[in-house]
Amino acid sequence: MVDLSELFGEGWCVTLTQLAPALALERMGVRDVTDVDDGMQLATERLEADGTQPEVLLLGRELRDGWSLIVELEGALGWVGMDRAVLEALSAGGRVAASAFEDPNQLMVHVAVDGQVVCELDAITGRLPYAVADTEQTVGNLLSLGFSRGGEPTGQVVAADAAGRVVLALRAVTGVELQEEDFDGPWLGGLSAAGG
């Protein structure tokens, strides 16, 4: 299991969606999706250069079992993957999409199902500040791990640190357990102005 905070530091957003990578990137505002062989290096260089460009670099790749991974490291304008309209578009048509982000003092996971955001999870506290009915499967999956609607978290959630809770939550709602090797190698990508 990967520790995204250790991998990227304190500024990142990852999105899992059941769309093909190129289509997911297009729905996230990328106009010209191209091959980006050295994607993570390019993302790091953009951060070191300035980090306040009007467009952000989004990187995407196919994972397994029909899931795609989208990564963004430039959050100065807001995280594209955390935008409600973007998550709704990525999950439309009966799909699931989940995004997680870390900023200083925040570590959140948002989940959308069939075009609707169904929950927001605070990985630091282990609580769901927003969730539709507990009968919604993804919400039920999170509650069964020990995430809480208001009380103290229990179960596996208590045993995990905040970064581990992100990976637990993403696995619970998508079935995908992210690994370090998922972030190595070539990517598709492009610039998006959809953040905010």
C-alpha positions in Angstrom: 0.0 0.0 0.0 1.3 3.4 -1.0 1.6 6.4 1.4 0.6 9.3 -0.9 1.7 11.9 1.6 5.2 10.4 1.7 5.2 10.0 -2.1 4.1 13.6 -3.0 4.5 15.7 0.2 1.7 17.9 1.3 0.2 19.1 -2.0 -1.4 16.6 -4.3 -4.7 15.3 -5.6 -5.4 11.8 -7.0 -8.6 10.7 -8.8 -9.8 7.2 -9.6 -12.5 6.9 -12.2 -14.0 4.1 -14.4 -13.5 6.1 -17.6 -10.6 5.6 -20.0 -7.7 7.9 -19.1 -8.0 10.2 -22.2 -11.8 10.6 -21.7 -11.3 11.3 -18.0 -8.6 13.9 -18.7 -11.0 15.6 -21.3 -13.8 15.7 -18.7 -11.3 17.3 -16.3 -10.7 20.1 -18.8 -7.6 18.9 -20.7 -7.9 20.2 -24.3 -5.0 18.4 -25.9 -4.3 14.9 -24.3 -0.9 13.7 -25.3 1.7 11.1 -24.2 3.9 12.4 -21.4 6.7 9.9 -20.9 8.3 11.8 -18.0 5.0 13.0 -16.4 6.1 13.0 -12.7 9.4 14.7 -13.6 7.5 17.4 -15.6 5.0 17.9 -12.8 7.8 18.4 -10.3 9.6 20.8 -12.6 6.4 22.9 -13.0 6.1 23.1 -9.2 9.7 24.2 -8.8 9.5 26.8 -11.6 6.6 28.7 -10.2 3.5 26.7 -9.2 1.1 29.5 -10.0 0.5 29.1 -13.8 -3.1 29.7 -15.0 -3.3 26.0 -16.1 -2.4 22.9 -14.2 -0.8 19.7 -15.5 -3.0 16.6 -15.2 -1.5 13.1 -15.7 -3.6 10.0 -16.3 -3.0 6.3 -16.9 -5.0 3.1 -17.0 -4.7 1.0 -13.8 -6.5 -2.3 -13.6 -10.1 -3.7 -13.6 -11.3 -0.8 -15.7 -10.0 2.0 -13.5 -7.9 5.0 -14.4 -5.7 7.1 -12.2 -5.4 10.9 -12.6 -2.7 12.8 -10.7 -2.3 16.6 -10.1 0.4 18.3 -8.1 -0.5 22.0 -8.7 -3.2 23.1 -6.3 -2.6 26.9 -6.2 -5.8 27.4 -8.2 -7.8 24.6 -6.5 -7.8 20.8 -7.2 -9.5 19.9 -10.5 -10.3 16.4 -9.1 -12.1 17.8 -6.0 -14.5 20.0 -8.0 -18.0 18.7 -7.6 -19.0 19.2 -11.2 -15.9 17.3 -12.3 -16.6 14.4 -10.0 -20.2 14.3 -11.1 -19.1 14.2 -14.8 -16.5 11.5 -14.1 -19.2 9.3 -12.4 -22.1 9.9 -14.8 -23.7 6.9 -16.4 -23.6 4.6 -13.3 -19.9 4.9 -12.7 -18.0 5.7 -9.5 -15.3 8.4 -9.2 -13.3 9.2 -6.1 -10.7 11.9 -5.5 -8.4 12.6 -2.5 -6.3 15.6 -1.8 -3.8 16.8 0.7 -3.1 20.5 1.5 -1.6 21.7 4.7 -4.0 20.7 7.5 -6.4 19.0 5.2 -6.7 15.4 3.9 -10.0 14.7 2.3 -11.7 12.1 0.1 -14.8 12.9 -2.0 -16.8 10.2 -3.7 -19.4 10.5 -6.6 -21.7 7.8 -7.8 -23.8 8.0 -11.0 -23.4 11.7 -11.4 -23.9 12.7 -7.7 -21.3 13.4 -4.9 -22.4 11.0 -2.2 -19.9 11.7 0.5 -17.0 13.7 1.7 -14.6 12.1 4.2 -12.1 13.9 6.4 -9.1 11.4 6.7 -7.6 13.3 9.6 -10.6 12.9 11.9 -11.9 9.7 10.3 -15.4 11.3 9.9 -17.8 11.9 7.1 -18.9 15.5 7.4 -21.2 14.9 4.4 -22.8 11.7 3.3 -26.1 10.7 1.7 -28.1 7.8 3.3 -26.1 5.0 4.9 -27.8 2.6 2.5 -25.8 4.0 -0.4 -23.2 1.2 -1.0 -20.1 3.4 -1.0 -21.1 5.1 2.2 -21.9 1.8 3.8 -18.5 0.4 2.8 -16.8 3.4 4.5 -18.9 3.0 7.6 -18.1 -0.7 7.8 -14.3 0.1 7.9 -14.9 2.3 11.0 -15.3 5.8 9.4 -17.9 7.7 11.4 -20.8 10.1 10.6 -20.2 12.0 13.9 -18.8 9.9 16.7 -15.3 8.6 17.1 -13.9 6.3 14.3 -13.5 2.6 15.0 -12.0 -0.5 13.5 -9.4 -0.3 10.8 -9.7 3.5 10.7 -8.4 3.8 14.2 -5.4 1.6 13.4 -4.4 3.7 10.3 -2.8 7.1 10.2 -4.4 9.8 8.1 -2.5 8.9 4.9 -3.4 5.2 5.4 -7.1 6.2 5.8 -7.0 7.8 2.4 -5.9 4.5 0.8 -8.4 2.6 2.9 -11.2 4.8 1.8 -10.3 4.7 -1.9 -10.1 0.9 -1.8 -13.4 0.7 0.0 -15.2 2.7 -2.7 -13.3 1.6 -5.8 -11.8 -1.8 -5.0 -8.4 -0.4 -6.1 -5.5 -0.5 -3.7 -2.9 2.0 -4.9 0.7 0.8 -5.1 3.9 2.8 -5.5 4.5 1.3 -9.0 1.1 2.8 -10.1 2.9 6.1 -10.3 6.0 5.0 -12.3 6.5 5.2 -16.0 4.7 6.9 -18.9 1.5 8.9 -18.7 -1.1 10.6 -20.8 -1.6 14.2 -19.8 -2.1 17.9 -20.6 -3.0 21.3 -19.2 -6.3 22.1 -17.7 -7.8 25.5 -16.5 -10.7 23.7 -14.7 -9.3 24.0 -11.2 -11.0 26.2 -8.6 
